[in-house]
Amino acid sequence: MMDRIDSWLRLCPDAAIDPLPGMRKAGLLDPVPDYATIARLKAVLVERTGLLGIGSVWSGRHLVFRHFLGFGTAAQRAEWAARGLAVGISEPDVGAHPKRLTTRADRTDTGFRITGRKAWVSNGPSADGIIVFAITSEVAGRKQYSAFIVPRDTPGLGIGEMPGLHALRPSQHCLLTLDNCPVPAAAMLGEAGSAYGRMALPFRDIEDAVGSFGTLGALRHSISLFSGATLPDQAADLGAIVALTAVFAAAAEPMVAALDAGRFRTGNATLVGLRVLATDIVHRLRTLSTGLHRDALIDMIADLEATLSVARGPRMARQTYLGEAALHTASRAE
């Protein structure tokens, strides 16, 4: 796969501008065999280009296919193997909280009609279709969600600009409007009513496990940007960043290995620790970069900070849970 990256970089000298055509020609959009390959290549792409968003553009397509289409039929996987899919779960003003989502899919004689809005759809502007999460029923007052593959040219599907995030180029996000969009029954992905628990909830941790390699590539690239700098009194500080990045890499590798081995468990404390460690390293990078006036380093640090700020609330809740569990254990031992 490294030769494909080399080929792509020759085809696309400016990776920040529409990288997908070159990736397709170089074979980088062909199906990838496992999560570990996605993760490691994501790290290489970010390190080689200096663009954290490149990792999101490339790995996002592969992650969506590997995870979500894993719940699909053989026909669905064959139809979408060579095409790009994005995922629409979150909605404007409410995020991805299952109690607050309102997009609905109403049954018809031939399938469903979907009505609602989706926000922050990563890679949506370049996708051939969107996997849309919608309410299909309610049981004892609890919303039941199903997932549907909605092709880009579906009548009633509108794709609009999603303002507010200007980092992570060339990754793009969009706002979806679904106005009574018709889809056939065969567009449903997986079992009816089970999509949120079986697909959406595990995906956040899968994204974090693989996404840690994008962070790793960005950290390694950032370290390389200190080459030639005059830091006579701060070499030890840079050495600490190098050492902590090595620790980060060593902890990230078992996460994707567990994914491929079927041993991965959501809520893993190591994932929380990786995020805490990354935040600490980025803080050290920003402190050390003060006064260097290297635009590429400043941009990379800004992208890292933007990435680490995504879904900060839910991730802080997990960190708090770990602390409360430790306090509870300690109190029982007294």
C-alpha positions as CSV (number, residue, x, y, z in Angstrom):
1,M,0.0,0.0,0.0
2,M,2.9,2.4,0.5
3,D,3.5,2.4,-3.3
4,R,-0.1,3.5,-3.7
5,I,0.6,6.4,-1.4
6,D,3.6,7.3,-3.5
7,S,1.6,7.0,-6.7
8,W,-1.2,9.2,-5.3
9,L,1.3,11.9,-4.2
10,R,2.6,12.0,-7.7
11,L,-0.9,12.3,-9.1
12,C,-2.0,14.9,-6.5
13,P,0.9,17.3,-5.8
14,D,-1.5,19.5,-3.7
15,A,-3.2,17.1,-1.3
16,A,-5.3,19.8,0.2
17,I,-7.3,20.3,-3.0
18,D,-9.7,17.5,-4.0
19,P,-7.5,14.4,-3.2
20,L,-10.1,11.8,-4.0
21,P,-9.7,11.5,-7.8
22,G,-6.0,10.9,-7.4
23,M,-6.6,8.4,-4.6
24,R,-9.0,6.5,-6.8
25,K,-6.5,6.3,-9.6
26,A,-3.8,5.1,-7.2
27,G,-6.0,2.4,-5.8
28,L,-6.2,3.9,-2.3
29,L,-10.0,3.7,-2.4
30,D,-10.1,0.0,-3.0
31,P,-11.4,-2.1,-0.1
32,V,-8.8,-2.4,2.8
33,P,-8.5,-5.8,4.5
34,D,-8.7,-4.8,8.2
35,Y,-8.8,-2.0,10.7
36,A,-5.1,-2.2,11.4
37,T,-4.3,-1.4,7.8
38,I,-6.7,1.5,7.8
39,A,-5.1,2.8,11.0
40,R,-1.5,2.5,10.0
41,L,-2.0,4.0,6.5
42,K,-4.0,6.8,8.1
43,A,-0.9,7.6,10.2
44,V,1.3,7.5,7.1
45,L,-0.9,9.7,5.0
46,V,-1.1,12.4,7.8
47,E,2.7,12.2,8.5
48,R,3.6,12.4,4.8
49,T,1.2,15.3,3.9
50,G,1.1,17.3,7.1
51,L,-2.7,17.4,6.8
52,L,-4.7,15.8,9.6
53,G,-7.9,16.1,7.4
54,I,-6.4,13.8,4.7
55,G,-6.6,11.0,7.2
56,S,-10.3,11.8,7.9
57,V,-11.1,11.9,4.1
58,W,-9.4,8.6,3.4
59,S,-10.1,6.5,6.5
60,G,-13.7,7.8,6.8
61,R,-14.7,6.1,3.6
62,H,-13.1,2.8,4.7
63,L,-14.4,2.9,8.2
64,V,-18.0,3.5,7.1
65,F,-17.8,0.6,4.7
66,R,-16.1,-1.8,7.1
67,H,-18.3,-1.1,10.1
68,F,-21.7,-0.2,8.8
69,L,-21.8,-2.3,5.6
70,G,-20.7,-5.2,7.9
71,F,-24.4,-5.2,8.9
72,G,-25.6,-5.2,5.3
73,T,-26.4,-7.8,2.8
74,A,-24.0,-9.2,0.2
75,A,-25.9,-7.3,-2.4
76,Q,-25.5,-4.0,-0.5
77,R,-21.8,-4.6,0.0
78,A,-21.2,-5.4,-3.6
79,E,-23.2,-2.3,-4.7
80,W,-21.3,0.1,-2.5
81,A,-17.8,-1.4,-2.3
82,A,-16.4,1.0,-4.9
83,R,-18.5,4.0,-3.9
84,G,-18.2,6.5,-1.1
85,L,-20.7,6.5,1.9
86,A,-21.1,9.0,4.7
87,V,-23.2,8.7,7.9
88,G,-25.9,11.0,9.1
89,I,-26.7,10.5,12.8
90,S,-26.4,13.9,14.5
91,E,-29.0,16.6,14.1
92,P,-28.8,20.4,14.4
93,D,-28.8,21.7,18.0
94,V,-29.2,18.3,19.6
95,G,-26.2,16.3,18.5
96,A,-26.5,12.5,18.4
97,H,-28.4,11.9,21.7
98,P,-31.0,9.2,20.8
99,K,-33.7,10.8,22.9
100,R,-33.5,14.1,21.0
101,L,-33.3,12.9,17.4
102,T,-36.4,13.5,15.3
103,T,-35.7,12.3,11.8
104,R,-38.3,9.7,10.9
105,A,-38.8,7.0,8.3
106,D,-42.4,6.2,7.6
107,R,-43.4,3.0,6.0
108,T,-45.0,3.0,2.5
109,D,-46.3,0.3,0.2
110,T,-42.8,-0.1,-1.4
111,G,-40.5,1.0,1.3
112,F,-40.1,4.2,3.4
113,R,-40.2,8.0,3.2
114,I,-37.6,9.8,5.3
115,T,-38.1,13.3,6.7
116,G,-35.7,15.3,8.9
117,R,-32.3,17.0,9.0
118,K,-28.8,15.8,9.7
119,A,-25.8,17.9,10.7
120,W,-22.0,17.5,10.7
121,V,-22.1,14.7,8.1
122,S,-18.4,14.1,7.6
123,N,-17.3,13.6,4.0
124,G,-21.0,14.2,3.0
125,P,-20.2,16.6,0.2
126,S,-18.1,14.0,-1.7
127,A,-20.2,10.9,-0.8
128,D,-22.2,8.9,-3.3
129,G,-24.8,8.1,-0.6
130,I,-25.6,8.7,3.0
131,I,-26.4,6.2,5.7
132,V,-29.3,7.9,7.5
133,F,-30.4,7.0,11.0
134,A,-34.2,7.5,11.4
135,I,-36.9,6.6,13.8
136,T,-39.0,3.7,12.5
137,S,-41.1,2.9,15.7
138,E,-41.4,3.5,19.4
139,V,-41.5,0.8,22.1
140,A,-42.7,1.8,25.6
141,G,-42.0,5.4,24.7
142,R,-38.5,4.6,23.5
143,K,-37.5,5.5,20.0
144,Q,-36.3,2.6,17.8
145,Y,-33.8,3.5,15.0
146,S,-33.1,2.0,11.6
147,A,-30.4,2.9,9.2
148,F,-31.0,3.5,5.5
149,I,-28.7,3.9,2.5
150,V,-29.9,7.0,0.7
151,P,-28.2,7.6,-2.7
152,R,-27.1,11.2,-3.4
153,D,-29.6,11.6,-6.2
154,T,-32.7,10.6,-4.1
155,P,-35.6,13.0,-4.7
156,G,-36.0,15.4,-1.7
157,L,-32.4,15.0,-0.4
158,G,-30.7,18.4,0.0
159,I,-27.0,18.9,0.8
160,G,-26.1,22.3,2.3
161,E,-23.1,24.0,3.8
162,M,-22.3,23.2,7.5
163,P,-20.6,26.3,8.9
164,G,-18.5,26.4,12.0
165,L,-15.5,24.1,11.4
166,H,-12.7,25.5,9.2
167,A,-9.9,23.3,10.3
168,L,-9.0,19.8,9.1
169,R,-8.8,20.6,5.4
170,P,-9.6,19.0,3.0
171,S,-12.2,17.2,5.1
172,Q,-15.7,18.5,4.5
173,H,-18.9,18.4,6.4
174,C,-22.5,19.1,5.3
175,L,-26.0,19.7,6.5
176,L,-28.6,17.3,5.1
177,T,-32.3,18.0,4.5
178,L,-34.5,15.1,3.9
179,D,-37.9,16.1,2.6
180,N,-40.1,13.0,2.3
181,C,-37.2,11.1,0.6
182,P,-38.4,7.8,-0.9
183,V,-36.2,4.7,-0.4
184,P,-37.1,1.0,-1.1
185,A,-37.3,-1.5,1.6
186,A,-34.0,-2.9,0.4
187,A,-32.3,0.3,1.4
188,M,-32.5,-0.7,5.1
189,L,-29.2,-1.6,6.6
190,G,-29.3,-4.4,9.2
191,E,-32.3,-5.3,11.4
192,A,-35.1,-2.8,11.8
193,G,-35.1,-0.8,15.0
194,S,-31.6,-2.0,16.1
195,A,-29.3,0.5,14.3
196,Y,-28.5,2.9,17.2
197,G,-27.4,0.3,19.7
198,R,-25.7,-2.0,17.3
199,M,-24.2,0.4,14.8
200,A,-24.0,4.0,16.2
201,L,-22.8,3.4,19.7
202,P,-19.9,1.1,19.0
203,F,-18.8,3.3,16.1
204,R,-17.6,6.2,18.3
205,D,-15.0,3.9,20.0
206,I,-14.0,2.4,16.6
207,E,-13.5,5.9,15.3
208,D,-11.4,6.8,18.3
209,A,-9.3,3.6,18.1
210,V,-8.5,4.1,14.4
211,G,-8.5,7.9,14.7
212,S,-5.7,7.7,17.3
213,F,-3.4,6.8,14.3
214,G,-4.3,10.1,12.6
215,T,-3.3,11.8,15.8
216,L,-0.1,9.8,15.8
217,G,0.8,10.8,12.3
218,A,0.1,14.4,13.1
219,L,2.3,14.3,16.2
220,R,5.2,12.7,14.2
221,H,4.8,15.3,11.5
222,S,4.8,18.1,14.2
223,I,8.0,16.8,15.7
224,S,9.7,16.8,12.2
225,L,8.8,20.5,11.9
226,F,11.2,21.3,14.7
227,S,14.1,20.2,12.6
228,G,16.7,23.0,12.4
229,A,15.1,25.0,15.2
230,T,17.3,26.7,17.8
231,L,16.2,25.3,21.1
232,P,19.3,25.1,23.2
233,D,17.5,25.3,26.6
234,Q,14.4,23.3,25.5
235,A,15.9,20.1,23.9
236,A,14.6,18.1,26.9
237,D,11.1,19.5,26.4
238,L,11.2,18.3,22.8
239,G,12.6,15.0,24.0
240,A,9.6,14.6,26.3
241,I,7.3,15.1,23.4
242,V,9.2,12.5,21.3
243,A,9.1,10.0,24.2
244,L,5.4,10.5,25.0
245,T,4.6,10.1,21.3
246,A,6.3,6.7,21.4
247,V,4.2,5.8,24.4
248,F,1.1,6.9,22.5
249,A,2.0,4.7,19.5
250,A,2.6,1.7,21.8
251,A,-0.8,2.1,23.4
252,A,-2.7,2.7,20.2
253,E,-1.5,-0.4,18.4
254,P,-3.3,-3.0,20.6
255,M,-6.6,-1.1,20.1
256,V,-6.8,-1.8,16.4
257,A,-5.4,-5.3,16.9
258,A,-8.3,-6.0,19.3
259,L,-10.8,-4.7,16.7
260,D,-9.6,-7.2,14.1
261,A,-9.5,-10.0,16.6
262,G,-13.0,-9.4,17.8
263,R,-11.8,-8.6,21.3
264,F,-12.5,-4.9,21.3
265,R,-14.8,-3.6,24.0
266,T,-16.5,-0.2,24.1
267,G,-15.7,2.1,27.0
268,N,-12.0,0.9,27.0
269,A,-10.0,2.9,29.5
270,T,-7.0,2.9,27.2
271,L,-8.9,4.9,24.7
272,V,-9.7,7.5,27.3
273,G,-6.0,7.5,28.3
274,L,-4.9,8.0,24.7
275,R,-7.1,11.1,24.4
276,V,-5.7,12.5,27.7
277,L,-2.2,11.8,26.6
278,A,-2.7,13.4,23.2
279,T,-4.1,16.5,24.9
280,D,-1.0,16.7,27.1
281,I,1.4,16.3,24.1
282,V,-0.4,19.0,22.1
283,H,-0.3,21.4,25.0
284,R,3.5,20.7,25.2
285,L,3.8,21.3,21.4
286,R,2.0,24.6,21.6
287,T,4.1,25.8,24.5
288,L,7.3,24.7,22.8
289,S,6.3,26.3,19.4
290,T,5.8,29.7,20.9
291,G,8.1,32.1,19.1
292,L,9.1,29.8,16.3
293,H,6.8,31.4,13.8
294,R,6.4,28.2,11.7
295,D,3.0,28.4,10.0
296,A,2.9,24.6,9.2
297,L,3.4,23.8,12.9
298,I,0.8,26.3,14.0
299,D,-1.7,24.9,11.6
300,M,-1.1,21.3,12.6
301,I,-1.5,22.2,16.3
302,A,-4.8,23.9,15.5
303,D,-6.0,20.9,13.7
304,L,-5.0,18.6,16.5
305,E,-6.8,20.8,19.0
306,A,-9.9,20.9,16.8
307,T,-9.9,17.1,16.6
308,L,-9.5,16.6,20.3
309,S,-12.4,19.0,20.9
310,V,-14.9,16.9,19.0
311,A,-17.5,15.2,21.3
312,R,-15.7,16.5,24.3
313,G,-18.8,16.1,26.5
314,P,-19.4,12.4,26.0
315,R,-15.7,11.6,26.3
316,M,-15.4,13.6,29.4
317,A,-18.3,11.7,30.8
318,R,-16.4,8.5,30.3
319,Q,-13.4,9.9,32.0
320,T,-15.6,10.9,34.9
321,Y,-17.1,7.4,35.0
322,L,-13.7,5.9,35.4
323,G,-12.9,8.2,38.2
324,E,-16.2,7.6,40.0
325,A,-15.7,3.8,39.6
326,A,-12.2,4.1,41.2
327,L,-13.6,6.2,44.1
328,H,-16.4,3.6,44.6
329,T,-13.8,0.8,44.6
330,A,-11.6,2.7,47.1
331,S,-14.6,3.4,49.4
332,R,-15.5,-0.3,49.5
333,A,-12.0,-1.2,50.5
334,E,-12.0,1.1,53.5
